Amino acid sequence: MFAITQKAAGGPETLEWTKVPDPRPEPGEVIIDVTATAVNRADILQRQGHYPPPPGASEVLGLECSGTIVSVGAALTLDRIGERVTALLPGGGYAQKVAVPVGQVMTVPEGVSLLDAGALPEVACTVWSNLKWVLNLREGESILIHGGGSGIGTMAIQVAKAMGAKVVVTAGSQAKLNTCAALGADVLINYNDADFVEVVTKELGGVDAILDNMGAAYFERNIEALKRNGRMVIIGTQGGATTEFNILQALRKNVSISATSLRARPDNEKAAICREVEKVIWPWITDGTIKPIIDRIMPIEQAAAAQQLLENGEATGKVVLQVR
């Protein structure tokens, strides 16, 4: 088979579409003939050498895919062969075939094409596990979502609205804010023109929860933006990983601060998240409450250019890579 590989960490130019050995299923795994995968920030970090795959995972980039099951490992029945699925991966999605634990395989939501389904697993599982499991977002609460125009952001807006929350977003362009508004965001903040702390304080008196992709750069200001007993979960470090802050600020507000990585979760947790996503998120997609936001679809051979789009902030929603 063919896959995107790289000889050394570096820029997009290090990526190559080359021949590699076919994967073989371990017990409890299936092999998926990949129709599509999608670009995630984690792929870029891994390409740069900052985010190695978990032990035992494929070195090939790609944390999600859609496709057809073509073989199964020991302890699994053959009746799944031929099933059209989507899957959350520990790695290996930028390839014609990928091995994945069966617990991380999901159905394709009704009404979604197999190609578009490649954009769903990573964002749906990340958003649901953080909004529900970590933040315990409740109806009537408010949430600040940084990077509202991203793949995670566009999914998080829709899920939070479906959960009955008031949604505040930050984004770096009016075009992205327009997309956020169309998805239901209530308060729109262009971070180039306004201080989000001032806006949320003035508009809402602070927020109950924050989904943060920036890390160090926003850490102290996020705490300022929280109400008393507020909760924040950090899911990315686009603004750096190291900072200093006054702990008294957090103590005075009695805030809770969490940090999560979906990829680092054990297989049983990821399987549990996948089952909840199928049960809760997929019906919302089928009835139109939530829709996949796809900026564009590109051939897998153009993975380098697709990653560059994401790095440059030129994509709104997901960039899908078509493999077959």
ChimeraX attribute file (.defattr): number of C-alpha atoms within 10 A of each C-alpha:
attribute: neighborCount
match mode: 1-to-1
recipient: residues
	/A:1	11
	/A:2	17
	/A:3	25
	/A:4	25
	/A:5	20
	/A:6	19
	/A:7	8
	/A:8	11
	/A:9	14
	/A:10	15
	/A:11	15
	/A:12	19
	/A:13	11
	/A:14	15
	/A:15	22
	/A:16	17
	/A:17	16
	/A:18	13
	/A:19	13
	/A:20	13
	/A:21	9
	/A:22	15
	/A:23	17
	/A:24	15
	/A:25	18
	/A:26	15
	/A:27	13
	/A:28	15
	/A:29	22
	/A:30	28
	/A:31	24
	/A:32	30
	/A:33	23
	/A:34	27
	/A:35	25
	/A:36	29
	/A:37	34
	/A:38	32
	/A:39	27
	/A:40	24
	/A:41	16
	/A:42	18
	/A:43	22
	/A:44	22
	/A:45	15
	/A:46	18
	/A:47	23
	/A:48	16
	/A:49	13
	/A:50	12
	/A:51	12
	/A:52	16
	/A:53	20
	/A:54	13
	/A:55	9
	/A:56	8
	/A:57	14
	/A:58	18
	/A:59	17
	/A:60	21
	/A:61	28
	/A:62	26
	/A:63	23
	/A:64	31
	/A:65	39
	/A:66	33
	/A:67	28
	/A:68	21
	/A:69	24
	/A:70	17
	/A:71	20
	/A:72	25
	/A:73	18
	/A:74	12
	/A:75	10
	/A:76	14
	/A:77	11
	/A:78	13
	/A:79	10
	/A:80	15
	/A:81	15
	/A:82	14
	/A:83	14
	/A:84	18
	/A:85	23
	/A:86	31
	/A:87	29
	/A:88	31
	/A:89	24
	/A:90	28
	/A:91	25
	/A:92	26
	/A:93	33
	/A:94	30
	/A:95	29
	/A:96	25
	/A:97	26
	/A:98	29
	/A:99	26
	/A:100	27
	/A:101	23
	/A:102	19
	/A:103	20
	/A:104	24
	/A:105	24
	/A:106	20
	/A:107	16
	/A:108	23
	/A:109	19
	/A:110	11
	/A:111	12
	/A:112	16
	/A:113	11
	/A:114	20
	/A:115	21
	/A:116	24
	/A:117	26
	/A:118	32
	/A:119	29
	/A:120	30
	/A:121	27
	/A:122	24
	/A:123	23
	/A:124	23
	/A:125	23
	/A:126	21
	/A:127	25
	/A:128	23
	/A:129	22
	/A:130	23
	/A:131	21
	/A:132	14
	/A:133	11
	/A:134	16
	/A:135	22
	/A:136	13
	/A:137	21
	/A:138	16
	/A:139	13
	/A:140	12
	/A:141	15
	/A:142	26
	/A:143	29
	/A:144	28
	/A:145	24
	/A:146	23
	/A:147	23
	/A:148	30
	/A:149	30
	/A:150	26
	/A:151	28
	/A:152	27
	/A:153	25
	/A:154	30
	/A:155	26
	/A:156	30
	/A:157	29
	/A:158	25
	/A:159	23
	/A:160	25
	/A:161	21
	/A:162	15
	/A:163	16
	/A:164	15
	/A:165	21
	/A:166	21
	/A:167	26
	/A:168	27
	/A:169	29
	/A:170	24
	/A:171	22
	/A:172	16
	/A:173	16
	/A:174	12
	/A:175	12
	/A:176	23
	/A:177	23
	/A:178	15
	/A:179	17
	/A:180	29
	/A:181	18
	/A:182	11
	/A:183	20
	/A:184	18
	/A:185	25
	/A:186	16
	/A:187	18
	/A:188	22
	/A:189	21
	/A:190	16
	/A:191	15
	/A:192	11
	/A:193	9
	/A:194	11
	/A:195	13
	/A:196	24
	/A:197	18
	/A:198	14
	/A:199	17
	/A:200	22
	/A:201	15
	/A:202	10
	/A:203	12
	/A:204	15
	/A:205	14
	/A:206	23
	/A:207	28
	/A:208	25
	/A:209	30
	/A:210	27
	/A:211	27
	/A:212	22
	/A:213	21
	/A:214	18
	/A:215	21
	/A:216	19
	/A:217	16
	/A:218	19
	/A:219	21
	/A:220	17
	/A:221	15
	/A:222	21
	/A:223	25
	/A:224	20
	/A:225	23
	/A:226	28
	/A:227	19
	/A:228	18
	/A:229	15
	/A:230	22
	/A:231	24
	/A:232	25
	/A:233	20
	/A:234	19
	/A:235	20
	/A:236	19
	/A:237	15
	/A:238	15
	/A:239	13
	/A:240	14
	/A:241	12
	/A:242	10
	/A:243	11
	/A:244	8
	/A:245	12
	/A:246	8
	/A:247	9
	/A:248	9
	/A:249	13
	/A:250	19
	/A:251	12
	/A:252	10
	/A:253	15
	/A:254	15
	/A:255	18
	/A:256	17
	/A:257	17
	/A:258	12
	/A:259	14
	/A:260	15
	/A:261	11
	/A:262	18
	/A:263	18
	/A:264	13
	/A:265	13
	/A:266	9
	/A:267	15
	/A:268	12
	/A:269	15
	/A:270	23
	/A:271	20
	/A:272	14
	/A:273	22
	/A:274	26
	/A:275	18
	/A:276	15
	/A:277	21
	/A:278	18
	/A:279	11
	/A:280	13
	/A:281	20
	/A:282	24
	/A:283	15
	/A:284	18
	/A:285	17
	/A:286	14
	/A:287	11
	/A:288	11
	/A:289	15
	/A:290	21
	/A:291	17
	/A:292	21
	/A:293	21
	/A:294	18
	/A:295	15
	/A:296	13
	/A:297	18
	/A:298	17
	/A:299	13
	/A:300	23
	/A:301	19
	/A:302	16
	/A:303	24
	/A:304	18
	/A:305	15
	/A:306	23
	/A:307	22
	/A:308	16
	/A:309	15
	/A:310	20
	/A:311	14
	/A:312	8
	/A:313	13
	/A:314	15
	/A:315	20
	/A:316	24
	/A:317	24
	/A:318	27
	/A:319	26
	/A:320	27
	/A:321	27
	/A:322	24
	/A:323	24
	/A:324	13
